[in-house]
Amino acid sequence: MAVDYTVIVVYLAGMLAMGWWGMRRAKSKSEFLVAGRRLGPAMYSGTMAAIVLGGASTIGGVGLGYQYGLSGAWMVFTIGLGLLALSVFFSARIARLKVYTVSEMLDLRYGGRAGIISGVVMWAYTLMLAVTSTIAYATIFDVLFDMNRTLAIILGGSIVVAYSTLGGMWSITLTDMVQFVVKTIGVLLLLLPIAVVKAGGFSEMKAKLPTEYFDPLGIGGETIFTYVLIYTFGMLIGQDIWQRVFTARSDTTAKWGGTVAGTYCLAYALAGAVIGTAAKVLYPNLANADDAFATIVKDELPVGVRGLVLAAALAAVMSTSSGALIACATVANNDIWSRLRGRTAEGEHDEVQGNRAFILVMGIAVIATAIALNNVVEALTVAYNLLVGGLLVPILGGLLWKRGTAQGALAAVAVGGLAVIGLMAGYGILANEPVYYGLLASLVVYVAVSLATPATDTAVLEAWRERLAGRGGVPEPVPAPR
């Protein structure tokens, strides 16, 4: 394992080095939080794919393939569909708003009265998303070094917190680009063909497994529908995803770069399901389906290649973890803390320092919460149920329905969020009903309250339309060349 260890250590050292390099570029709030809104198509596509394809998509995607066969691709496939929908229909308008958070968008659309409540819901979502990614370090470091769970979480989490705190979005962008390349090589170009060959090829896999393993809908229609509600719609409104949209150089970059990233996600989904199906042939009696990825990597790959593929899994976890962490800190500072204390004028340096401090504090909170929690699936389900049930309707309503009002948006956030929490307590965290009924309650309340209250002020709507067209607001300063 010495060669594999060397590959991993070099990879981790490289992540810290890029964090240090990114610190030199992050001199303003815009550069620190959204990479100066200057990413071109290649970097935008790579980093967007990196953040949405995390540990759940890699380790969990292979596990679903092990359990259900090719239909196990649906979870990651719906993530790709959500990214495609966001890119094609909404990203250009989102990029032109020139904001930093989803709550700022809601303030613009509804007249400055929806931000703090939506900020609390979005903060809870991003915190739990960061926690679930951080818990995944324990699985990977256990395979690599037979490491204690708590120590693994602290080690992996500390590296992400360190490079994210140093350079903000610039550091995260640079590391995510490397992580995208590592994931592509490790999972698509190495593990996928090796797993299929080791399993005897597709003909042998079909001969040894039940026919339902090759049924595209074998996982079940209700499960697929739930994935669409949670993950496809979740991609449309998550702060971690929107904050990447804000990094695009132009609305064209956001649209077409995101389309490329979404298409890549579809291929990644199928690859994970095929790898899991091959693992079922090789190891038919694993106690836990999520162990399929680690088992096939550990037992079937040659020295060196094994280290690279484990680095790919680590890259998947780190990219999602760092993206969720900066999103969590951005929301906590800009949408909650700054509103509670009242907005005060700050210099660019002070704003960078403030956001850097929030990343550090939120990072410590994420690591501590990850150590305390055990069930990744439950934590992720809570996060997405809150996001979709509380925020989907007011966000999409604001983008698509001009009659929506601030009162309707606030009522939808409150009723949808509380309904999801109450229904999870009644039906169970992993039940489908909470997101179904919570989303329906949010929609009904949004429409009813909006129609029952005065329409949004015409000046607010006019300012909103100007921003959507890219004509409103003060342009971001362009830094001098270095």
N, C-alpha and C positions, 0 to 999 in steps of 0.2 A: 504493500500500500504506500510505500515511500514516494513513488512517482505521483500517485493520486493526491497524496497530502501536499506535495510541492505545487501541483496545479492549483489546488484550492487556496493555499496560502498566498501564492502569487496573485491570484484573482482578488482575494480580499484586500491585499496591500494596494493593488491597483485601484480599487474602489475608494480607499482613503486618499490616495494620491490625487485622484480626480476631484475629490471634495476640496482638497487644498487648492487645486488649480482653479476650481470654480469660484472660490472665495475672492480671488483677484478680480473676477468679472462682475460680481454682484455688489455694485456700488450704489444702487438706487433701489427704491421699492419695486419698480417695474422689473428690473433685472433680477432681483432676489425672488420675487413671487411668480413671475411669468416669463422669465428669461428674456426680458426686454421686448417681448412680442416680436421676435426676430427669427424664428425657426423656419427654415426652408422645407420643401416637400420631403426630402430624404430623412432628415432628422426628425421632422414632425411625425412621419409615418412610423419610423422605428420606435420612437419613444411612446407614441400612443399605443402601439401594439404591445409594448413592454408592460405598460401599467395595467392594461386590462387582462393580460394573461399572467396571472399570479400562481401561487402555490395551489390554489383550489383548481385552477384550470389545468395545471400540469400533473400534480400528484393525484388530485381528486378526479381529473378527467381520465387518467389511466385506471383509477379505481372503478369508475363507472363502466369503463370498457370491460374490465375484468368481471364485473357483476352482471352487465346487461348485453355485452357485445357491441356491435357497431352503433346501436341506438344510444349507447352511453355518450355519444358525441353531442347529444342535444343540449346539455347544459352550456358547454363552451360555444356551441353553434348559436344559441340564442344571444350570447354575449356579442358575437360577431354581427348578428343581425341588428342588435341594438346600436352598435357602433356605425354600421352602414346607414341606418335610419337617421341617426344623429348627424352624420356627415353630409348626407344628401339633402335632408330637409331643413335642418336647423343650424348647423355649425357656422355657415357664412353669416347669418344674422347675429348669432351669439358672439362671434369674433368682432363684429363691427361695434358692439356695445362698449368695448374698452372698459370693462369693469374687472374686478378681481374675484368676486364671489357670486354665487347664485342669489344670495339674499340682496346684494346690491342691484341685481337685475329686477328682483321683485319690488324693491323700493322705487326704481325708475318707472316700472310699469304701473304700480298702484299708488304712487304718490308718497312714498316714504313712511308707510305705516305697517309694513308686513315683515320687515327685516329681522328684528330680534327673535321673534318666535320661530320663524323659519330657520334662523341661525342656530338656535338650540337643537332643533330636530336634525339639521345637517351636521352639526358638531357630533351628536350622538352617533350618527351613521358613520362618519369618517373615523371616529375613535374606535368603534367596534371593528371596522374594516382593517384598521391598522393593527388592532389586537389579534385578529384571526391570522393575519399574515405573519405576525411576530411569533405566534404559537408554532407555526410551521417550521421554524428554525430547529425546534427540538427534534423533529423527525429526521431532518437532513443531517444534523450534527451527530445524532445517535448512530446513523449509518456510517458516517465518516470516522468518528473518533470514539464511539461508545460512550458518549458524554452524558452526564446528568442533565435532566430536562431543564431545571432552573438555570444551570450554568450555560446551557445551549441558548436559551432565550436571551439571557443577559449578553452573551458574546455576539450573537447575530444582531440583536436589537441595538447594541451599543455602536456597532459599525455603521448601521443605517442612520442612527441619530447623529453620529459624528459627521459624516459627509453631508447630510442634509442641513445640519446646523451651520456648517462652515460656508457653504456656497448657495444654499437655497435651491431654487429651480435650475440654476445653471449646473450645479453639481449633480442634481438628480437627472437632468437631461443627458449629461455626458455619461454618467454611469448607466442610465437606461439604454443608451445607444449601444454600449458594450454588451449589456445584458441581452439585448435583442439579438445581436450577432451570436453570442454564446448559446442562447436558446435555440436559434435556428440551426446552428451546427450540431449541438448536442442532441436535441430531440428529433428534428426533422431529417437531418442528413446522416446521423449515426445510429441513434437508438431505434428509430422506426425500421430501417431495413434490416438491422442486425436482429431485432426481435422477431420479425417475420421469417427470416432465414432460420433462426434457431428453432422456431415452432414448426418448421417443415414446409413453409410456404402456405399460400391461401388454400390450396386443395387439401392439404393435410389438416389445416385448421377447421375447414368445413366438415371433414370426415370425423373429427374427434369431438366436435361441439354440437349441441342441439341446434336445430334450424332457427329457433328464435334469436340466437346470437347474431344472425345475419338479417334479421327483420328490422328495417329502418325505424319502425314504430314500436319495437318490442318493449321499450321502457314504459309505454302507456300514454294514452292521449291526455289524461288529466295531469300527469307529471309534466309533459311537454308544455301544456297550457300554463301551468304554474311557473315553469322556467321563463316563459315569454313574459308573464306579468312581472316577475321579480327582476330578471336579468336584462331582458330587452328594454323594458321601460326604465329600469334602474340606470342603464347606460345613458338614457336621454337626459337625466336630471342630476346625476351625482356631481358634487363639488370636485372630486378628484379627477373626473373626466372633463368637466368644464374648464378647470384650471389649465389643462393641457390644450384645450381649444384656444384659450387666451394667449398661448405662446406662439400661435401661427403668425407668420409674416403678413399674410393677407387672407381675406375670406376665401379666395381660390385655393390657397394652400390648405386651409382647414377643410374644405369640401373634398378635394381630390386626394390629399394626403390621408385623411381619415377613411376614405373609401378603400384605398390600398390597404390600410391597417385592418379594416373590417374584413376584407377578403382574405388576408393572411390569417385572421382568427378562425375563419371557416376551415382552412386547411389544417390548422393546428388542432382544431376540434376532432377532425377525422383521424389525424395521426395519433392522438391520445387514445381514442377508442380502439384503433387497430393494435396499438402496443398493449393495451389492457386485454384484448381478445387473445393475443399471442401469449401473454402471461398466463391466461387461464388454461391454455394447452400445456404449458410448461410446468405450472404449479397449480393443479386443480383444487387443492384443499387448503388454501391460505385461510387463516382464521379471520383476517380483516382485509377487505378488498383494497383499502388504501395502502396496504403494505406491498401491493403488486409492483409499483414503480421501484421502490427501494430494493425489492428482492431480485427483480430481473436485472437491474443495474449491477447489483453486488455480485450476482452469480454468473451472469452471461457475458459481460463485457470484458475486454482485455485491459491490462494495466495501461494507465494513461488515458485511454478512451473513457474508462470508468470515472476517472477524476474530472474529465471535461463534462460528462453528462451530469454528474452530481453538481458541478459548478453551474450547469444550465438550470437545474432545479433551484439552486441557491439564488441564481439570477432572477428566476421567476418570482420567488418570494420577495426578494429585496426590491424589485421594481414596484410591485404593488404596495409593499410596506412603506417605502419612501414617498410614493405618490399620495397615499392616504395620510401619512404623517404631516406633510406640508399642507395638505388640504385642511386637516384638523386644526393645525396651528393658525392658518390663515383665517378660518372661520372664527376660532376662539378670540383672536386678536381684533380682527376688523369688524366682525358682525356682533360680537357679544361684549368684550371688554371695552372697546372704544365707545360703544353706545351707552354702556352703564356709567362710565366716568364722564361722558360728554366729550364730543370731538374737540381736540385741541390741535393747534397747528404744530407740526413737527417738521424738522429738516429731513432731507432724504437719508442722511446718515443715521439719524435717530430712529427713523422708521425701519431701516434695515436692522438696526440693533434690537429694536422691539420685536420684530418678527423672528429674528434669530433666537431671542430669549424664549419666545413662545414655542418654537420648535423643540428647544431643549427641554422645557417643562412638560410639554405634551409627550415628548419621547419617553421621558422618565415615567410618566403616568401610564403610557401604553405598555412598557416593559413590566411594570408592577401589576397591571391588570392581567396581562398575558400569563404571568406566573400564577396568579390566583385562579384563573379559569382553566378548565380542562376540555370542554366540548367546543371544537372549532365550528362545527356545523350549526349548532344552536346559536352561537354568537353571530355568525354570518347571517343566519335567518332573521334574527332580531334586527340587525342593521338594515337589511334590505326591506323587511316589512315596514319598519318605521319610515324609511325613505319613500317608498312607493305609496304607502297608505297615507302619509302626511303631506307629501310635497308634489307628487306627480300632477294632480289636478290643478292646483293653483299655478304651477309653472307652465304646463302646456296650455291651460286656460288663458294665461296672460299672453302667450305667444299667438294663440289662434282665435280668441274670442274677445272682441273689443268691449263687450258689455260687462265683462267680469270686473268686479269692484274690490277695493281693499278689504271691506267688511266680509265679502264672500271668500276671499283668499284666506283671511285670518280664521274664519269659521271652518273652512275646509281643512286647514292645517291642524287646528285644535281637535275637531271631531274625528278626522281620519286617524290622527296619531293616537288619541285616547281609545278609539274603537279597536285599533290594532293591538294595543297593549292589553285591553280588557279581554279581547277574544283569544289572545295567546295564553292568557291566564286560564281561560275557560276550556279552550279546545286543546291546548298544548302548543309549545313553541314551534314544533315541526309540522303542525297541521296546515292544510291549505286554506281553510276557512278564514283565518284572520286577515290575510291580504285581500281575499275576494270581497268580504263584507266591509272591511275598512275602506277599500278603494271606492266601493259603491256608495258608502255613507258620505265620503268626502265629496264625491261628484254631485250627489243630490243636494247637499248643504251648499256647495259652491254656487250651483245654478240658482237655487231658491233664494239664498241671501242676496246674491248679486242682482237678481230681478226685483227684489223687495227694497233695495237701497238705491239712492241716487247714483246715476252713472258717473264714472270717473271724470274729473274735471278735464275739459277740452284742452287746456294748456298742458296738463300732464301727458295726455295722449299725444299731443302734437310733439312735445319734447321726446317722447318715446319713439314716435315714428322717425323723427330726425336721427336719433341714435341708431335705430335699426338700419337706416339708410346709409350710415357712416358719416353723417354730416354734423352730428351734435357732439358736444363735449370738447375738452381741450386736448389737442394732440399730445401724445407722449413725447418727451424730449428725446432727441436722438443723441446718444453718447458720442463723444469725440473718439476718432480711431485711436487704437492703442498699438 
